[in-house]
Amino acid sequence: MKKEKIQELLKLSHELGREDRGLAILGEGNTSAQVSVETFFVKASGTCLATLREEDVVECRMSRLLPLLDEESMTDQQIEEALMAARVDPKAKKPSVETTFHAYLLSLPGINFIAHGHATTVNQILCSPRAKAFAENRLFPDEIVCCGIASVFVPYTDPGLKLAQTIRRETEVFIKKHQRQPRVILMQNHGVITLGATWQAALSAILMAEKAARVFVGAAALGGPVFFTEENVQRISGRPDELYRQRALSQ
């Protein structure tokens, strides 16, 4: 089970780290995979997605990380000590600084894989005044199929524990509003996170988010974009043929 899950995480990481896709380069981005209700795998700090190896994957305990989300004040040193203490193997490498948000997102029902990248075109928008509009609207059917009816928008927050806490807050607001879990989380001036039951679903969502960003930028140059209406979005998200395609893309 663990061996298979690590191999799936490596596949996701290598696909995400492909330089030609512009989703993450050098040491950018991180990935994670649920092992059980108690533990999960996460990319080690300072490693590269494109060349990630088994020894670059760290197994962490949920019980050591989820309580941190309720801490009001911790020093950087205390946070680092908590991350190191979360490792199942005390000899393993240091977990990514973003490990706490991975723990939270993997605690959501049905979520087994997380992909986080700094996709080039997505970041063009996230570093602009139109970031929230991109997150809250949809432009074409396949964006809805792969990325959901909207994305969570997270205002810029210092990476690490504070970001994990903000992601939890904004995700809970999203779930309450839309009565469903998000597929995509967009972080202002930072990057994109995708969630999936499978590694293929997480990858499909980030690839489509990058395509949607390219369409958005191109449409903006032509005087747009023209977004779908709420009626359009709800119709597409509920069509049996689109639900079938969504399931097929997640295999």
C-alpha positions as CSV (number, residue, x, y, z in Angstrom):
1,M,0.0,0.0,0.0
2,K,2.7,2.5,1.0
3,K,4.9,1.5,-1.9
4,E,2.1,2.0,-4.4
5,K,1.1,5.4,-2.9
6,I,4.7,6.6,-3.0
7,Q,5.0,5.6,-6.7
8,E,1.7,7.5,-7.4
9,L,3.0,10.6,-5.6
10,L,6.3,10.4,-7.6
11,K,4.3,10.2,-10.9
12,L,2.3,13.3,-9.9
13,S,5.4,15.1,-8.8
14,H,7.3,14.4,-12.0
15,E,4.4,15.4,-14.2
16,L,3.9,18.6,-12.2
17,G,7.7,19.4,-12.4
18,R,8.0,19.1,-16.1
19,E,9.8,22.2,-17.2
20,D,8.0,22.4,-20.5
21,R,4.7,22.9,-18.7
22,G,5.8,25.8,-16.6
23,L,3.9,24.7,-13.5
24,A,6.9,24.5,-11.2
25,I,10.7,24.8,-11.8
26,L,13.7,24.2,-9.7
27,G,12.5,23.7,-6.0
28,E,9.1,25.2,-6.6
29,G,5.9,23.6,-5.5
30,N,5.1,20.5,-3.4
31,T,2.9,17.4,-3.4
32,S,1.3,15.1,-0.9
33,A,-0.7,11.8,-0.7
34,Q,-2.9,10.3,2.0
35,V,-1.5,7.1,3.4
36,S,-4.2,6.5,6.1
37,V,-6.3,8.6,8.5
38,E,-3.2,8.8,10.7
39,T,-0.4,9.7,8.2
40,F,0.4,11.1,4.8
41,F,3.4,11.5,2.4
42,V,4.7,15.0,1.5
43,K,7.6,16.3,-0.5
44,A,10.7,17.1,1.5
45,S,11.9,20.7,1.7
46,G,14.4,21.8,-0.9
47,T,13.8,18.9,-3.3
48,C,12.7,19.3,-6.9
49,L,9.4,17.9,-8.2
50,A,10.9,16.9,-11.6
51,T,13.6,14.7,-10.0
52,L,11.8,13.6,-6.8
53,R,12.9,10.3,-5.4
54,E,11.5,8.0,-2.7
55,E,14.1,9.3,-0.2
56,D,12.7,12.8,-0.9
57,V,9.3,11.8,0.4
58,V,8.5,12.3,4.1
59,E,5.7,10.4,6.0
60,C,4.1,12.7,8.6
61,R,1.5,12.3,11.4
62,M,-1.8,14.1,11.1
63,S,-2.1,14.3,14.8
64,R,1.0,16.4,15.1
65,L,0.0,18.9,12.5
66,L,-3.7,19.5,12.5
67,P,-3.7,21.0,16.1
68,L,-1.3,23.7,14.8
69,L,-4.1,25.2,12.8
70,D,-5.6,26.4,16.1
71,E,-2.4,28.0,17.4
72,E,-2.7,31.8,17.5
73,S,1.0,32.5,17.8
74,M,4.1,30.4,17.2
75,T,7.6,31.4,16.4
76,D,9.4,30.2,13.2
77,Q,11.5,28.0,15.4
78,Q,8.6,26.4,17.1
79,I,6.9,25.8,13.8
80,E,10.1,24.1,12.4
81,E,10.3,21.9,15.5
82,A,6.7,20.9,15.1
83,L,7.3,19.9,11.5
84,M,10.3,17.8,12.4
85,A,8.4,16.2,15.3
86,A,5.6,15.2,12.9
87,R,7.9,12.9,10.9
88,V,7.2,9.1,11.4
89,D,10.9,8.4,10.7
90,P,13.1,10.8,12.8
91,K,15.9,10.3,10.3
92,A,13.8,11.4,7.3
93,K,14.3,14.8,5.6
94,K,12.6,18.0,6.7
95,P,9.0,18.2,5.4
96,S,8.0,21.1,3.2
97,V,7.2,24.4,5.0
98,E,3.7,24.0,3.5
99,T,3.1,20.6,5.1
100,T,0.4,21.9,7.5
101,F,-1.9,23.0,4.7
102,H,-1.4,19.6,3.1
103,A,-2.5,17.9,6.3
104,Y,-5.6,20.0,6.4
105,L,-6.6,19.5,2.8
106,L,-6.0,15.7,3.0
107,S,-8.3,15.6,6.0
108,L,-11.2,16.6,3.8
109,P,-13.5,13.7,2.7
110,G,-12.4,11.9,-0.4
111,I,-9.2,13.9,-0.9
112,N,-6.1,11.7,-1.4
113,F,-3.7,13.8,-3.4
114,I,-2.6,17.5,-3.4
115,A,-0.6,19.3,-6.0
116,H,0.8,22.8,-5.4
117,G,2.6,24.7,-8.2
118,H,3.5,28.2,-9.3
119,A,2.0,27.9,-12.7
120,T,3.3,30.7,-14.9
121,T,0.2,32.0,-16.5
122,V,-1.9,31.5,-13.4
123,N,0.6,33.5,-11.5
124,Q,0.4,36.3,-14.1
125,I,-3.2,36.7,-13.1
126,L,-2.7,36.1,-9.4
127,C,-0.1,39.0,-9.4
128,S,-2.7,41.3,-11.0
129,P,-5.8,43.2,-9.9
130,R,-8.0,40.6,-11.6
131,A,-7.0,37.6,-9.5
132,K,-10.3,37.3,-7.6
133,A,-12.4,37.6,-10.7
134,F,-10.4,34.7,-12.3
135,A,-11.0,32.6,-9.2
136,E,-14.7,33.2,-8.8
137,N,-15.8,32.8,-12.5
138,R,-15.6,30.3,-15.3
139,L,-14.9,30.7,-19.0
140,F,-15.5,27.3,-20.8
141,P,-17.0,23.9,-20.0
142,D,-13.8,21.9,-19.4
143,E,-12.7,24.4,-16.8
144,I,-15.8,23.5,-14.9
145,V,-15.3,19.8,-15.4
146,C,-11.8,19.7,-14.2
147,C,-11.6,22.7,-11.8
148,G,-15.1,22.9,-10.4
149,I,-17.7,25.7,-10.4
150,A,-15.3,28.2,-8.8
151,S,-11.9,28.3,-7.0
152,V,-11.1,29.3,-3.5
153,F,-9.4,32.7,-3.5
154,V,-6.8,33.2,-0.7
155,P,-5.4,36.7,-0.2
156,Y,-1.6,36.9,0.1
157,T,-0.5,35.4,3.3
158,D,3.0,34.6,4.7
159,P,3.8,31.0,3.6
160,G,3.8,28.4,6.4
161,L,1.4,28.1,9.3
162,K,-0.3,31.4,8.7
163,L,-1.1,30.4,5.1
164,A,-2.4,27.0,6.2
165,Q,-4.8,28.8,8.6
166,T,-6.0,31.2,6.0
167,I,-6.5,28.3,3.5
168,R,-8.6,26.5,6.1
169,R,-10.7,29.6,6.7
170,E,-11.3,30.4,3.1
171,T,-12.0,26.8,2.2
172,E,-14.6,26.5,4.9
173,V,-16.3,29.6,3.6
174,F,-16.3,28.1,0.1
175,I,-17.8,24.8,1.3
176,K,-20.5,26.6,3.2
177,K,-21.3,28.8,0.2
178,H,-21.2,26.2,-2.5
179,Q,-22.1,23.1,-0.5
180,R,-19.2,21.2,-2.1
181,Q,-15.5,20.9,-1.8
182,P,-13.2,22.9,-4.0
183,R,-11.0,21.4,-6.7
184,V,-8.7,24.4,-7.0
185,I,-7.3,27.0,-4.5
186,L,-5.7,30.1,-5.9
187,M,-3.3,32.1,-3.6
188,Q,-2.7,35.7,-4.5
189,N,0.9,36.5,-5.5
190,H,1.8,32.9,-4.8
191,G,0.4,30.0,-6.8
192,V,-2.2,27.3,-7.2
193,I,-3.3,24.2,-5.2
194,T,-5.4,21.4,-6.6
195,L,-7.1,18.5,-4.8
196,G,-8.1,15.1,-6.0
197,A,-9.3,11.6,-5.1
198,T,-6.5,10.4,-7.5
199,W,-3.2,11.8,-8.6
200,Q,-4.6,12.1,-12.1
201,A,-7.5,14.3,-10.8
202,A,-5.1,16.6,-9.0
203,L,-2.9,16.8,-12.2
204,S,-5.9,17.4,-14.5
205,A,-7.1,20.2,-12.4
206,I,-3.8,22.1,-12.4
207,L,-3.3,21.5,-16.1
208,M,-6.7,22.9,-16.8
209,A,-6.2,25.8,-14.4
210,E,-3.1,26.8,-16.4
211,K,-5.1,26.5,-19.7
212,A,-7.9,28.6,-18.2
213,A,-5.3,31.3,-17.2
214,R,-4.0,31.4,-20.8
215,V,-7.6,31.8,-22.1
216,F,-8.3,34.5,-19.5
217,V,-5.1,36.5,-20.5
218,G,-5.9,36.2,-24.2
219,A,-9.5,37.2,-23.7
220,A,-8.5,40.2,-21.6
221,A,-6.2,41.4,-24.4
222,L,-9.3,41.4,-26.7
223,G,-11.5,43.4,-24.4
224,G,-12.9,40.5,-22.2
225,P,-13.1,38.1,-20.7
226,V,-16.8,37.1,-21.1
227,F,-17.6,34.8,-18.2
228,F,-20.3,32.2,-18.0
229,T,-23.5,33.1,-16.2
230,E,-24.3,31.4,-13.0
231,E,-27.0,29.5,-14.9
232,N,-24.4,28.3,-17.5
233,V,-22.1,27.1,-14.7
234,Q,-24.8,25.2,-12.8
235,R,-26.1,23.6,-16.0
236,I,-22.7,22.3,-17.1
237,S,-21.8,21.2,-13.6
238,G,-25.0,19.1,-13.4
239,R,-25.1,17.6,-16.9
240,P,-24.9,13.8,-16.9
241,D,-22.4,13.7,-19.8
242,E,-20.1,16.2,-18.1
243,L,-20.3,14.3,-14.8
244,Y,-19.3,11.2,-16.8
245,R,-16.3,13.0,-18.3
246,Q,-15.3,14.3,-14.9
247,R,-15.2,10.8,-13.6
248,A,-13.2,9.6,-16.6
249,L,-10.6,12.3,-16.3
250,S,-10.1,11.3,-12.6
251,Q,-9.0,7.7,-13.4
